[in-house]
Every structure is written in C-alpha cells, then in structure tokens.
Amino acid sequence: MNRCRTCRFYDVLAEEPGTGFCRRHPPVPALEPAPRASLDSGSIVTAWPLVDEEDWCGEQVNRAWPVEPEARR
C-alpha cells in the first residue's frame, strides 16, 4: 500500500521526523487554542493537514510519476 512518505504531496518536517504536511490541497482553516490561563477562545489560522509518514489516502501520487504539464491558457 502507498503511504504518505512516497507521495509527491508529502512535505517532511525537519524538526519532527516521520511527520509532515499534506500539500495536496490548499491550507484549511483550523482553530488554534488559546493558552490555558487565557479567557480567549483561540484564533482561526490556516494550515496544511499534519500527517504521519505511514498514513495514506485515496489521492496518493507517487513521487516517481512524471509531473503533468500545466494546462495552456
């Protein structure tokens, strides 16, 4: 089975081996929690999904596959 680590959309995090971002789609809105002592509910940020290199999905594209040329305008 193909895993994120072999996908061309997987972007490895240098500071956390075995973890990375899935860059298949644009970043998605997420709630960033406020510090525990704060009365604030947090803030909305955008981020790519954080995935494990052993995860998989139905849209995996192998890194070895050639890149399709961009459509001409």
SEFIZA-3560 file (N, C-alpha, C; in Angstrom, 3 decimals):
REM SEFIZA-3560
<numar><xx>0.841</xx><yy>-1.184</yy><zz>0.000</zz><atom>N</atom></numar>
<numar><xx>0.000</xx><yy>0.000</yy><zz>0.000</zz><atom>CA</atom></numar>
<numar><xx>0.887</xx><yy>1.248</yy><zz>0.000</zz><atom>C</atom></numar>
<numar><xx>0.477</xx><yy>2.250</yy><zz>-0.765</zz><atom>N</atom></numar>
<numar><xx>1.217</xx><yy>3.507</yy><zz>-0.803</zz><atom>CA</atom></numar>
<numar><xx>1.000</xx><yy>4.290</yy><zz>0.476</zz><atom>C</atom></numar>
<numar><xx>2.023</xx><yy>4.939</yy><zz>0.923</zz><atom>N</atom></numar>
<numar><xx>1.994</xx><yy>5.722</yy><zz>2.165</zz><atom>CA</atom></numar>
<numar><xx>2.356</xx><yy>7.170</yy><zz>1.859</zz><atom>C</atom></numar>
<numar><xx>2.081</xx><yy>8.053</yy><zz>2.799</zz><atom>N</atom></numar>
<numar><xx>2.387</xx><yy>9.475</yy><zz>2.614</zz><atom>CA</atom></numar>
<numar><xx>3.862</xx><yy>9.697</yy><zz>2.283</zz><atom>C</atom></numar>
<numar><xx>4.743</xx><yy>8.927</yy><zz>2.897</zz><atom>N</atom></numar>
<numar><xx>6.187</xx><yy>9.147</yy><zz>2.694</zz><atom>CA</atom></numar>
<numar><xx>6.602</xx><yy>8.993</yy><zz>1.234</zz><atom>C</atom></numar>
<numar><xx>5.800</xx><yy>8.280</yy><zz>0.410</zz><atom>N</atom></numar>
<numar><xx>6.137</xx><yy>8.102</yy><zz>-1.001</zz><atom>CA</atom></numar>
<numar><xx>5.322</xx><yy>9.009</yy><zz>-1.918</zz><atom>C</atom></numar>
<numar><xx>4.505</xx><yy>9.891</yy><zz>-1.331</zz><atom>N</atom></numar>
<numar><xx>3.632</xx><yy>10.762</yy><zz>-2.115</zz><atom>CA</atom></numar>
<numar><xx>4.328</xx><yy>12.071</yy><zz>-2.466</zz><atom>C</atom></numar>
<numar><xx>4.097</xx><yy>12.561</yy><zz>-3.659</zz><atom>N</atom></numar>
<numar><xx>4.726</xx><yy>13.818</yy><zz>-4.077</zz><atom>CA</atom></numar>
<numar><xx>4.173</xx><yy>15.022</yy><zz>-3.331</zz><atom>C</atom></numar>
<numar><xx>3.034</xx><yy>14.884</yy><zz>-2.660</zz><atom>N</atom></numar>
<numar><xx>2.441</xx><yy>15.990</yy><zz>-1.917</zz><atom>CA</atom></numar>
<numar><xx>2.869</xx><yy>16.021</yy><zz>-0.453</zz><atom>C</atom></numar>
<numar><xx>3.658</xx><yy>15.056</yy><zz>-0.021</zz><atom>N</atom></numar>
<numar><xx>4.115</xx><yy>14.966</yy><zz>1.367</zz><atom>CA</atom></numar>
<numar><xx>5.348</xx><yy>15.846</yy><zz>1.550</zz><atom>C</atom></numar>
<numar><xx>5.274</xx><yy>16.756</yy><zz>2.519</zz><atom>N</atom></numar>
<numar><xx>6.364</xx><yy>17.685</yy><zz>2.811</zz><atom>CA</atom></numar>
<numar><xx>6.867</xx><yy>17.387</yy><zz>4.224</zz><atom>C</atom></numar>
<numar><xx>8.037</xx><yy>16.777</yy><zz>4.341</zz><atom>N</atom></numar>
<numar><xx>8.590</xx><yy>16.332</yy><zz>5.630</zz><atom>CA</atom></numar>
<numar><xx>8.933</xx><yy>17.519</yy><zz>6.525</zz><atom>C</atom></numar>
<numar><xx>8.600</xx><yy>17.388</yy><zz>7.811</zz><atom>N</atom></numar>
<numar><xx>9.002</xx><yy>18.376</yy><zz>8.801</zz><atom>CA</atom></numar>
<numar><xx>10.384</xx><yy>17.997</yy><zz>9.322</zz><atom>C</atom></numar>
<numar><xx>11.354</xx><yy>18.869</yy><zz>9.154</zz><atom>N</atom></numar>
<numar><xx>12.725</xx><yy>18.573</yy><zz>9.587</zz><atom>CA</atom></numar>
<numar><xx>12.807</xx><yy>18.383</yy><zz>11.093</zz><atom>C</atom></numar>
<numar><xx>12.012</xx><yy>19.140</yy><zz>11.843</zz><atom>N</atom></numar>
<numar><xx>12.093</xx><yy>19.068</yy><zz>13.300</zz><atom>CA</atom></numar>
<numar><xx>11.316</xx><yy>17.894</yy><zz>13.904</zz><atom>C</atom></numar>
<numar><xx>10.511</xx><yy>17.201</yy><zz>13.100</zz><atom>N</atom></numar>
<numar><xx>9.755</xx><yy>16.041</yy><zz>13.593</zz><atom>CA</atom></numar>
<numar><xx>9.825</xx><yy>14.914</yy><zz>12.572</zz><atom>C</atom></numar>
<numar><xx>10.883</xx><yy>14.109</yy><zz>12.596</zz><atom>N</atom></numar>
<numar><xx>10.998</xx><yy>13.006</yy><zz>11.632</zz><atom>CA</atom></numar>
<numar><xx>9.781</xx><yy>12.084</yy><zz>11.694</zz><atom>C</atom></numar>
<numar><xx>9.339</xx><yy>11.650</yy><zz>10.516</zz><atom>N</atom></numar>
<numar><xx>8.172</xx><yy>10.776</yy><zz>10.438</zz><atom>CA</atom></numar>
<numar><xx>6.857</xx><yy>11.524</yy><zz>10.364</zz><atom>C</atom></numar>
<numar><xx>6.927</xx><yy>12.866</yy><zz>10.372</zz><atom>N</atom></numar>
<numar><xx>5.739</xx><yy>13.711</yy><zz>10.323</zz><atom>CA</atom></numar>
<numar><xx>5.929</xx><yy>14.759</yy><zz>9.234</zz><atom>C</atom></numar>
<numar><xx>4.826</xx><yy>15.174</yy><zz>8.621</zz><atom>N</atom></numar>
<numar><xx>4.920</xx><yy>16.195</yy><zz>7.596</zz><atom>CA</atom></numar>
<numar><xx>3.565</xx><yy>16.772</yy><zz>7.255</zz><atom>C</atom></numar>
<numar><xx>3.557</xx><yy>17.670</yy><zz>6.288</zz><atom>N</atom></numar>
<numar><xx>2.327</xx><yy>18.290</yy><zz>5.822</zz><atom>CA</atom></numar>
<numar><xx>1.879</xx><yy>17.633</yy><zz>4.533</zz><atom>C</atom></numar>
<numar><xx>0.563</xx><yy>17.490</yy><zz>4.375</zz><atom>N</atom></numar>
<numar><xx>-0.008</xx><yy>17.062</yy><zz>3.103</zz><atom>CA</atom></numar>
<numar><xx>-0.340</xx><yy>18.326</yy><zz>2.332</zz><atom>C</atom></numar>
<numar><xx>0.298</xx><yy>18.515</yy><zz>1.203</zz><atom>N</atom></numar>
<numar><xx>0.094</xx><yy>19.724</yy><zz>0.409</zz><atom>CA</atom></numar>
<numar><xx>-0.738</xx><yy>19.446</yy><zz>-0.844</zz><atom>C</atom></numar>
<numar><xx>-1.584</xx><yy>18.426</yy><zz>-0.762</zz><atom>N</atom></numar>
<numar><xx>-2.451</xx><yy>18.063</yy><zz>-1.897</zz><atom>CA</atom></numar>
<numar><xx>-3.450</xx><yy>19.164</yy><zz>-2.208</zz><atom>C</atom></numar>
<numar><xx>-3.989</xx><yy>19.802</yy><zz>-1.172</zz><atom>N</atom></numar>
<numar><xx>-4.981</xx><yy>20.869</yy><zz>-1.318</zz><atom>CA</atom></numar>
<numar><xx>-4.488</xx><yy>22.112</yy><zz>-0.584</zz><atom>C</atom></numar>
<numar><xx>-5.125</xx><yy>23.262</yy><zz>-0.794</zz><atom>N</atom></numar>
<numar><xx>-4.720</xx><yy>24.482</yy><zz>-0.076</zz><atom>CA</atom></numar>
<numar><xx>-4.878</xx><yy>24.313</yy><zz>1.433</zz><atom>C</atom></numar>
<numar><xx>-4.221</xx><yy>25.165</yy><zz>2.210</zz><atom>N</atom></numar>
<numar><xx>-4.380</xx><yy>25.099</yy><zz>3.666</zz><atom>CA</atom></numar>
<numar><xx>-5.857</xx><yy>25.230</yy><zz>4.050</zz><atom>C</atom></numar>
<numar><xx>-6.222</xx><yy>24.616</yy><zz>5.159</zz><atom>N</atom></numar>
<numar><xx>-7.603</xx><yy>24.660</yy><zz>5.638</zz><atom>CA</atom></numar>
<numar><xx>-7.679</xx><yy>25.435</yy><zz>6.952</zz><atom>C</atom></numar>
<numar><xx>-8.810</xx><yy>26.103</yy><zz>7.212</zz><atom>N</atom></numar>
<numar><xx>-8.958</xx><yy>26.817</yy><zz>8.481</zz><atom>CA</atom></numar>
<numar><xx>-8.962</xx><yy>25.844</yy><zz>9.660</zz><atom>C</atom></numar>
<numar><xx>-8.337</xx><yy>26.258</yy><zz>10.741</zz><atom>N</atom></numar>
<numar><xx>-8.302</xx><yy>25.443</yy><zz>11.961</zz><atom>CA</atom></numar>
<numar><xx>-8.314</xx><yy>26.380</yy><zz>13.162</zz><atom>C</atom></numar>
<numar><xx>-8.836</xx><yy>25.895</yy><zz>14.272</zz><atom>N</atom></numar>
<numar><xx>-8.852</xx><yy>26.683</yy><zz>15.497</zz><atom>CA</atom></numar>
<numar><xx>-7.563</xx><yy>26.441</yy><zz>16.263</zz><atom>C</atom></numar>
<numar><xx>-6.838</xx><yy>27.516</yy><zz>16.518</zz><atom>N</atom></numar>
<numar><xx>-5.620</xx><yy>27.423</yy><zz>17.318</zz><atom>CA</atom></numar>
<numar><xx>-6.016</xx><yy>27.745</yy><zz>18.755</zz><atom>C</atom></numar>
<numar><xx>-5.924</xx><yy>26.782</yy><zz>19.659</zz><atom>N</atom></numar>
<numar><xx>-6.367</xx><yy>27.025</yy><zz>21.040</zz><atom>CA</atom></numar>
<numar><xx>-5.578</xx><yy>28.140</yy><zz>21.713</zz><atom>C</atom></numar>
<numar><xx>-6.254</xx><yy>28.860</yy><zz>22.572</zz><atom>N</atom></numar>
<numar><xx>-5.614</xx><yy>29.911</yy><zz>23.349</zz><atom>CA</atom></numar>
<numar><xx>-4.864</xx><yy>29.273</yy><zz>24.515</zz><atom>C</atom></numar>
<numar><xx>-3.892</xx><yy>29.985</yy><zz>25.083</zz><atom>N</atom></numar>
<numar><xx>-3.206</xx><yy>29.457</yy><zz>26.274</zz><atom>CA</atom></numar>
<numar><xx>-4.222</xx><yy>29.119</yy><zz>27.365</zz><atom>C</atom></numar>
<numar><xx>-3.921</xx><yy>28.113</yy><zz>28.134</zz><atom>N</atom></numar>
<numar><xx>-4.851</xx><yy>27.604</yy><zz>29.146</zz><atom>CA</atom></numar>
<numar><xx>-5.344</xx><yy>28.666</yy><zz>30.132</zz><atom>C</atom></numar>
<numar><xx>-4.502</xx><yy>29.583</yy><zz>30.522</zz><atom>N</atom></numar>
<numar><xx>-4.869</xx><yy>30.603</yy><zz>31.503</zz><atom>CA</atom></numar>
<numar><xx>-5.679</xx><yy>31.742</yy><zz>30.876</zz><atom>C</atom></numar>
<numar><xx>-5.787</xx><yy>31.762</yy><zz>29.561</zz><atom>N</atom></numar>
<numar><xx>-6.465</xx><yy>32.854</yy><zz>28.866</zz><atom>CA</atom></numar>
<numar><xx>-7.973</xx><yy>32.636</yy><zz>28.811</zz><atom>C</atom></numar>
<numar><xx>-8.721</xx><yy>33.735</yy><zz>28.815</zz><atom>N</atom></numar>
<numar><xx>-10.169</xx><yy>33.659</yy><zz>28.631</zz><atom>CA</atom></numar>
<numar><xx>-10.540</xx><yy>33.677</yy><zz>27.155</zz><atom>C</atom></numar>
<numar><xx>-9.568</xx><yy>33.962</yy><zz>26.322</zz><atom>N</atom></numar>
<numar><xx>-9.759</xx><yy>33.980</yy><zz>24.873</zz><atom>CA</atom></numar>
<numar><xx>-10.069</xx><yy>32.567</yy><zz>24.393</zz><atom>C</atom></numar>
<numar><xx>-10.907</xx><yy>32.434</yy><zz>23.387</zz><atom>N</atom></numar>
<numar><xx>-11.265</xx><yy>31.101</yy><zz>22.885</zz><atom>CA</atom></numar>
<numar><xx>-10.282</xx><yy>30.593</yy><zz>21.840</zz><atom>C</atom></numar>
<numar><xx>-9.313</xx><yy>31.395</yy><zz>21.460</zz><atom>N</atom></numar>
<numar><xx>-8.349</xx><yy>30.991</yy><zz>20.443</zz><atom>CA</atom></numar>
<numar><xx>-8.516</xx><yy>31.817</yy><zz>19.188</zz><atom>C</atom></numar>
<numar><xx>-7.831</xx><yy>31.442</yy><zz>18.143</zz><atom>N</atom></numar>
<numar><xx>-7.933</xx><yy>32.174</yy><zz>16.891</zz><atom>CA</atom></numar>
<numar><xx>-7.961</xx><yy>31.201</yy><zz>15.724</zz><atom>C</atom></numar>
<numar><xx>-8.483</xx><yy>31.686</yy><zz>14.620</zz><atom>N</atom></numar>
<numar><xx>-8.550</xx><yy>30.876</yy><zz>13.409</zz><atom>CA</atom></numar>
<numar><xx>-7.251</xx><yy>31.065</yy><zz>12.632</zz><atom>C</atom></numar>
<numar><xx>-6.636</xx><yy>29.977</yy><zz>12.257</zz><atom>N</atom></numar>
<numar><xx>-5.427</xx><yy>30.001</yy><zz>11.438</zz><atom>CA</atom></numar>
<numar><xx>-5.666</xx><yy>29.082</yy><zz>10.246</zz><atom>C</atom></numar>
<numar><xx>-4.819</xx><yy>29.187</yy><zz>9.249</zz><atom>N</atom></numar>
<numar><xx>-4.892</xx><yy>28.233</yy><zz>8.140</zz><atom>CA</atom></numar>
<numar><xx>-3.631</xx><yy>27.380</yy><zz>8.173</zz><atom>C</atom></numar>
<numar><xx>-3.806</xx><yy>26.111</yy><zz>7.868</zz><atom>N</atom></numar>
<numar><xx>-2.668</xx><yy>25.196</yy><zz>7.905</zz><atom>CA</atom></numar>
<numar><xx>-2.930</xx><yy>24.000</yy><zz>7.006</zz><atom>C</atom></numar>
<numar><xx>-1.841</xx><yy>23.418</yy><zz>6.531</zz><atom>N</atom></numar>
<numar><xx>-1.962</xx><yy>22.164</yy><zz>5.802</zz><atom>CA</atom></numar>
<numar><xx>-2.149</xx><yy>21.052</yy><zz>6.821</zz><atom>C</atom></numar>
<numar><xx>-2.872</xx><yy>20.004</yy><zz>6.456</zz><atom>N</atom></numar>
<numar><xx>-3.042</xx><yy>18.888</yy><zz>7.395</zz><atom>CA</atom></numar>
<numar><xx>-1.700</xx><yy>18.270</yy><zz>7.773</zz><atom>C</atom></numar>
<numar><xx>-1.525</xx><yy>18.002</yy><zz>9.052</zz><atom>N</atom></numar>
<numar><xx>-0.331</xx><yy>17.350</yy><zz>9.563</zz><atom>CA</atom></numar>
<numar><xx>-0.571</xx><yy>15.848</yy><zz>9.514</zz><atom>C</atom></numar>
<numar><xx>0.315</xx><yy>15.110</yy><zz>8.852</zz><atom>N</atom></numar>
<numar><xx>0.140</xx><yy>13.665</yy><zz>8.681</zz><atom>CA</atom></numar>
<numar><xx>1.397</xx><yy>12.913</yy><zz>9.100</zz><atom>C</atom></numar>
<numar><xx>1.217</xx><yy>11.641</yy><zz>9.375</zz><atom>N</atom></numar>
<numar><xx>2.327</xx><yy>10.748</yy><zz>9.683</zz><atom>CA</atom></numar>
<numar><xx>2.797</xx><yy>10.126</yy><zz>8.372</zz><atom>C</atom></numar>
<numar><xx>4.071</xx><yy>9.825</yy><zz>8.254</zz><atom>N</atom></numar>
<numar><xx>4.584</xx><yy>9.247</yy><zz>7.007</zz><atom>CA</atom></numar>
<numar><xx>3.961</xx><yy>7.889</yy><zz>6.682</zz><atom>C</atom></numar>
<numar><xx>3.377</xx><yy>7.221</yy><zz>7.683</zz><atom>N</atom></numar>
<numar><xx>2.734</xx><yy>5.927</yy><zz>7.465</zz><atom>CA</atom></numar>
<numar><xx>1.253</xx><yy>6.045</yy><zz>7.113</zz><atom>C</atom></numar>
<numar><xx>0.688</xx><yy>7.283</yy><zz>7.147</zz><atom>N</atom></numar>
<numar><xx>-0.709</xx><yy>7.489</yy><zz>6.767</zz><atom>CA</atom></numar>
<numar><xx>-0.876</xx><yy>7.252</yy><zz>5.274</zz><atom>C</atom></numar>
<numar><xx>-2.112</xx><yy>7.184</yy><zz>4.833</zz><atom>N</atom></numar>
<numar><xx>-2.400</xx><yy>7.018</yy><zz>3.412</zz><atom>CA</atom></numar>
<numar><xx>-3.742</xx><yy>7.669</yy><zz>3.107</zz><atom>C</atom></numar>
<numar><xx>-4.026</xx><yy>7.909</yy><zz>1.843</zz><atom>N</atom></numar>
<numar><xx>-5.322</xx><yy>8.426</yy><zz>1.422</zz><atom>CA</atom></numar>
<numar><xx>-5.607</xx><yy>7.923</yy><zz>0.011</zz><atom>C</atom></numar>
<numar><xx>-6.768</xx><yy>8.241</yy><zz>-0.487</zz><atom>N</atom></numar>
<numar><xx>-7.160</xx><yy>7.792</yy><zz>-1.819</zz><atom>CA</atom></numar>
<numar><xx>-6.613</xx><yy>8.647</yy><zz>-2.943</zz><atom>C</atom></numar>
<numar><xx>-5.883</xx><yy>9.705</yy><zz>-2.621</zz><atom>N</atom></numar>
<numar><xx>-5.366</xx><yy>10.607</yy><zz>-3.655</zz><atom>CA</atom></numar>
<numar><xx>-3.847</xx><yy>10.584</yy><zz>-3.753</zz><atom>C</atom></numar>
<numar><xx>-3.228</xx><yy>9.558</yy><zz>-3.246</zz><atom>N</atom></numar>
<numar><xx>-1.769</xx><yy>9.462</yy><zz>-3.234</zz><atom>CA</atom></numar>
<numar><xx>-1.217</xx><yy>9.459</yy><zz>-4.650</zz><atom>C</atom></numar>
<numar><xx>-0.173</xx><yy>10.253</yy><zz>-4.889</zz><atom>N</atom></numar>
<numar><xx>0.513</xx><yy>10.300</yy><zz>-6.182</zz><atom>CA</atom></numar>
<numar><xx>1.981</xx><yy>10.010</yy><zz>-5.910</zz><atom>C</atom></numar>
<numar><xx>2.478</xx><yy>8.939</yy><zz>-6.485</zz><atom>N</atom></numar>
<numar><xx>3.849</xx><yy>8.516</yy><zz>-6.248</zz><atom>CA</atom></numar>
<numar><xx>4.840</xx><yy>9.582</yy><zz>-6.703</zz><atom>C</atom></numar>
<numar><xx>5.861</xx><yy>9.837</yy><zz>-5.905</zz><atom>N</atom></numar>
<numar><xx>6.898</xx><yy>10.834</yy><zz>-6.242</zz><atom>CA</atom></numar>
<numar><xx>7.586</xx><yy>10.529</yy><zz>-7.568</zz><atom>C</atom></numar>
<numar><xx>7.671</xx><yy>9.265</yy><zz>-7.930</zz><atom>N</atom></numar>
<numar><xx>8.396</xx><yy>8.872</yy><zz>-9.137</zz><atom>CA</atom></numar>
<numar><xx>7.607</xx><yy>9.160</yy><zz>-10.411</zz><atom>C</atom></numar>
<numar><xx>6.298</xx><yy>9.385</yy><zz>-10.315</zz><atom>N</atom></numar>
<numar><xx>5.499</xx><yy>9.638</yy><zz>-11.506</zz><atom>CA</atom></numar>
<numar><xx>5.862</xx><yy>10.991</yy><zz>-12.090</zz><atom>C</atom></numar>
<numar><xx>5.869</xx><yy>11.100</yy><zz>-13.411</zz><atom>N</atom></numar>
<numar><xx>6.206</xx><yy>12.381</yy><zz>-14.019</zz><atom>CA</atom></numar>
<numar><xx>5.140</xx><yy>13.437</yy><zz>-13.715</zz><atom>C</atom></numar>
<numar><xx>5.589</xx><yy>14.673</yy><zz>-13.654</zz><atom>N</atom></numar>
<numar><xx>4.680</xx><yy>15.796</yy><zz>-13.407</zz><atom>CA</atom></numar>
<numar><xx>3.949</xx><yy>16.110</yy><zz>-14.702</zz><atom>C</atom></numar>
<numar><xx>2.621</xx><yy>16.262</yy><zz>-14.605</zz><atom>N</atom></numar>
<numar><xx>1.851</xx><yy>16.600</yy><zz>-15.802</zz><atom>CA</atom></numar>
<numar><xx>2.086</xx><yy>18.059</yy><zz>-16.147</zz><atom>C</atom></numar>
<numar><xx>2.209</xx><yy>18.373</yy><zz>-17.445</zz><atom>N</atom></numar>
<numar><xx>2.407</xx><yy>19.778</yy><zz>-17.827</zz><atom>CA</atom></numar>
<numar><xx>1.169</xx><yy>20.597</yy><zz>-17.475</zz><atom>C</atom></numar>
<numar><xx>1.392</xx><yy>21.866</yy><zz>-17.156</zz><atom>N</atom></numar>
<numar><xx>0.270</xx><yy>22.748</yy><zz>-16.821</zz><atom>CA</atom></numar>
<numar><xx>-0.554</xx><yy>22.998</yy><zz>-18.074</zz><atom>C</atom></numar>
<numar><xx>-1.855</xx><yy>23.180</yy><zz>-17.876</zz><atom>N</atom></numar>
<numar><xx>-2.746</xx><yy>23.448</yy><zz>-18.998</zz><atom>CA</atom></numar>
<numar><xx>-2.400</xx><yy>24.810</yy><zz>-19.603</zz><atom>C</atom></numar>
<numar><xx>-2.471</xx><yy>24.896</yy><zz>-20.905</zz><atom>N</atom></numar>
<numar><xx>-2.190</xx><yy>26.179</yy><zz>-21.566</zz><atom>CA</atom></numar>
<numar><xx>-3.422</xx><yy>27.057</yy><zz>-21.489</zz><atom>C</atom></numar>
<numar><xx>-3.202</xx><yy>28.331</yy><zz>-21.361</zz><atom>N</atom></numar>
<numar><xx>-4.323</xx><yy>29.290</yy><zz>-21.257</zz><atom>CA</atom></numar>
<numar><xx>-4.654</xx><yy>29.878</yy><zz>-22.584</zz><atom>C</atom></numar>
//
